[in-house]
Amino acid sequence: AKALSLPGCDVVGIAEVDPIWIFDKDTDTHKWVIVIGLSMDYEVLKNNLDRKTLEAEITVFETYLDSQKSAFELADWIREQGYDAKGVGGPKGSELNTIPAAIAAGIGQLGKHDSLMNEQLGPCFRMSYVLTDLPLAADKPVEIGVDQFCGTCDLCTKFCPPDAIFPEKQLVRGEMKWFVDFDKCI
């Protein structure tokens, strides 16, 4: 409830930290991750993606910043309750892989374009998180039909400038998954 009361939080989920999500195994981590999602201004993005303006890019970074502020504020509040907490956000790297944490926390499902899809916000949101030892109850992953939707919609595949998004699933590390060629994407 506290997270959702913050201006930079539209959706929130909780998961127990899985060690495979940690990039640096020397990182001192916490038991829980609270994932925060904040919607971006869809109209600004829609109207500026194909133009030579910075409005869309500014919107993305402002959303990251607002979400990060909420993660910091939530971490401050948790520390005031007597528990350790660390707020993390923004587009820069961090010690935790946010997407699998968000999936485990019930924020959404992975789409064909390798971005998270949320039931209310679609793919048009940015995330931050709080690592904490505050005793919490984990949310569960959700099934919102993203796999079926992505199997019939080809918009991301058709409109990907470098053709990095493949139209069919491929075998990736022993599992059939949607595949994005990140070398092409970069």
C-alpha positions as CSV (number, residue, x, y, z in Angstrom):
1,A,0.0,0.0,0.0
2,K,2.9,2.4,0.8
3,A,4.5,1.9,-2.6
4,L,1.2,2.5,-4.5
5,S,0.7,5.8,-2.6
6,L,3.9,7.2,-4.1
7,P,3.6,9.4,-7.2
8,G,6.1,7.3,-9.2
9,C,4.4,4.0,-8.8
10,D,1.5,2.6,-10.8
11,V,2.1,-1.1,-10.2
12,V,4.0,-3.0,-7.5
13,G,5.0,-6.6,-6.9
14,I,7.1,-8.5,-4.4
15,A,9.4,-11.5,-4.9
16,E,12.0,-13.4,-2.9
17,V,15.4,-12.6,-4.5
18,D,16.7,-15.5,-6.6
19,P,20.5,-15.6,-6.7
20,I,20.5,-16.2,-10.4
21,W,19.1,-12.6,-10.9
22,I,22.3,-11.1,-9.3
23,F,24.9,-10.0,-11.8
24,D,27.8,-9.6,-9.3
25,K,27.9,-12.6,-6.9
26,D,30.0,-10.5,-4.5
27,T,27.0,-8.2,-4.0
28,D,25.5,-8.2,-0.5
29,T,21.9,-8.7,-1.3
30,H,18.6,-8.8,0.6
31,K,15.9,-11.5,0.8
32,W,13.2,-9.5,-0.9
33,V,12.7,-7.3,-3.9
34,I,9.8,-4.9,-4.3
35,V,9.4,-4.0,-8.0
36,I,7.8,-0.7,-8.9
37,G,6.4,0.1,-12.4
38,L,5.5,3.6,-13.6
39,S,3.6,4.3,-16.9
40,M,5.2,6.5,-19.5
41,D,3.2,9.2,-21.4
42,Y,1.9,7.1,-24.3
43,E,0.7,10.1,-26.3
44,V,4.2,11.7,-26.2
45,L,5.8,8.5,-27.2
46,K,3.3,7.8,-30.0
47,N,3.6,11.2,-31.5
48,N,7.4,11.5,-31.3
49,L,9.0,8.1,-32.0
50,D,9.4,8.7,-35.7
51,R,10.4,12.4,-35.4
52,K,13.7,14.0,-35.0
53,T,12.8,15.3,-31.5
54,L,14.0,14.5,-28.1
55,E,10.5,14.4,-26.5
56,A,10.2,10.6,-26.5
57,E,13.7,10.1,-25.1
58,I,13.1,12.8,-22.4
59,T,9.8,11.1,-21.4
60,V,11.6,7.7,-21.0
61,F,14.3,9.2,-18.8
62,E,11.9,11.3,-16.8
63,T,9.8,8.2,-16.1
64,Y,12.9,6.3,-15.0
65,L,13.8,9.2,-12.7
66,D,10.3,9.4,-11.2
67,S,10.2,5.7,-10.6
68,Q,13.7,5.8,-9.1
69,K,12.6,8.6,-6.7
70,S,9.8,6.4,-5.5
71,A,12.1,3.5,-5.0
72,F,14.4,5.7,-2.9
73,E,11.4,7.1,-0.9
74,L,10.0,3.6,-0.3
75,A,13.5,2.5,0.9
76,D,13.7,5.5,3.2
77,W,10.3,4.6,4.6
78,I,11.3,0.9,5.2
79,R,14.4,2.0,7.0
80,E,12.3,4.2,9.2
81,Q,10.4,1.0,10.1
82,G,13.7,-0.5,11.3
83,Y,14.6,-2.7,8.4
84,D,17.4,-2.4,5.8
85,A,16.4,-1.3,2.3
86,K,18.1,-0.1,-0.8
87,G,16.3,1.7,-3.6
88,V,17.6,1.2,-7.2
89,G,16.4,2.5,-10.5
90,G,17.1,4.2,-13.8
91,P,18.4,2.9,-17.1
92,K,21.9,2.3,-15.9
93,G,23.0,-1.1,-14.8
94,S,22.4,-2.5,-11.4
95,E,23.2,-5.6,-9.5
96,L,19.8,-7.2,-10.1
97,N,18.3,-8.3,-13.4
98,T,14.9,-6.5,-13.1
99,I,12.9,-8.3,-15.7
100,P,12.9,-11.8,-14.1
101,A,12.3,-10.3,-10.7
102,A,9.3,-8.4,-12.1
103,I,8.0,-11.6,-13.7
104,A,8.3,-13.4,-10.4
105,A,6.6,-10.5,-8.6
106,G,3.6,-10.7,-10.9
107,I,4.2,-7.4,-12.7
108,G,3.8,-8.9,-16.1
109,Q,4.9,-11.4,-18.7
110,L,7.7,-11.2,-21.3
111,G,6.7,-10.3,-24.8
112,K,8.1,-11.2,-28.2
113,H,10.0,-7.9,-28.2
114,D,11.8,-9.0,-25.0
115,S,10.1,-6.3,-22.9
116,L,7.8,-6.8,-20.0
117,M,4.0,-6.5,-20.7
118,N,1.8,-5.5,-17.9
119,E,-2.0,-6.1,-17.9
120,Q,-2.9,-2.4,-17.3
121,L,0.2,-0.6,-18.8
122,G,1.1,-2.8,-21.7
123,P,4.8,-2.4,-22.5
124,C,4.7,1.4,-21.9
125,F,6.3,1.6,-18.4
126,R,9.6,1.7,-16.7
127,M,10.7,-0.1,-13.5
128,S,12.8,0.5,-10.4
129,Y,13.1,-1.7,-7.3
130,V,13.8,-1.9,-3.6
131,L,15.9,-4.6,-2.0
132,T,15.0,-5.2,1.6
133,D,15.0,-7.5,4.6
134,L,11.5,-6.3,5.6
135,P,9.4,-9.5,6.1
136,L,7.1,-9.7,3.2
137,A,4.8,-12.1,1.3
138,A,5.7,-12.9,-2.3
139,D,3.3,-12.2,-5.1
140,K,3.0,-14.9,-7.8
141,P,3.7,-14.7,-11.6
142,V,0.7,-13.8,-13.6
143,E,-0.8,-15.3,-16.8
144,I,-2.3,-12.5,-18.9
145,G,-2.1,-14.1,-22.3
146,V,1.0,-12.4,-23.6
147,D,2.4,-15.5,-25.3
148,Q,-0.9,-16.0,-27.2
149,F,-1.1,-12.3,-28.1
150,C,2.5,-12.2,-29.3
151,G,1.9,-15.4,-31.4
152,T,-0.7,-13.5,-33.5
153,C,0.6,-10.0,-33.5
154,D,3.7,-9.2,-35.6
155,L,3.9,-5.4,-35.2
156,C,7.2,-5.4,-33.3
157,T,8.7,-7.9,-35.8
158,K,7.5,-5.8,-38.8
159,F,8.6,-2.5,-37.4
160,C,11.9,-3.3,-35.8
161,P,14.4,-1.3,-37.9
162,P,17.3,-3.7,-37.7
163,D,15.1,-6.9,-38.0
164,A,16.3,-8.0,-34.6
165,I,13.0,-9.6,-33.5
166,F,12.3,-13.0,-34.8
167,P,8.7,-14.0,-35.8
168,E,8.8,-17.5,-34.3
169,K,10.2,-19.0,-31.1
170,Q,13.6,-20.5,-31.1
171,L,15.5,-22.9,-28.9
172,V,17.4,-20.6,-26.5
173,R,19.6,-22.3,-23.8
174,G,17.4,-25.4,-24.0
175,E,14.0,-23.6,-23.9
176,M,11.7,-22.5,-26.7
177,K,11.5,-18.7,-26.5
178,W,10.9,-15.6,-28.5
179,F,14.2,-14.4,-29.7
180,V,15.7,-11.0,-30.1
181,D,19.2,-10.7,-31.7
182,F,20.8,-8.2,-29.4
183,D,23.8,-7.7,-31.6
184,K,21.4,-6.4,-34.3
185,C,19.4,-4.5,-31.8
186,I,22.3,-2.5,-30.4
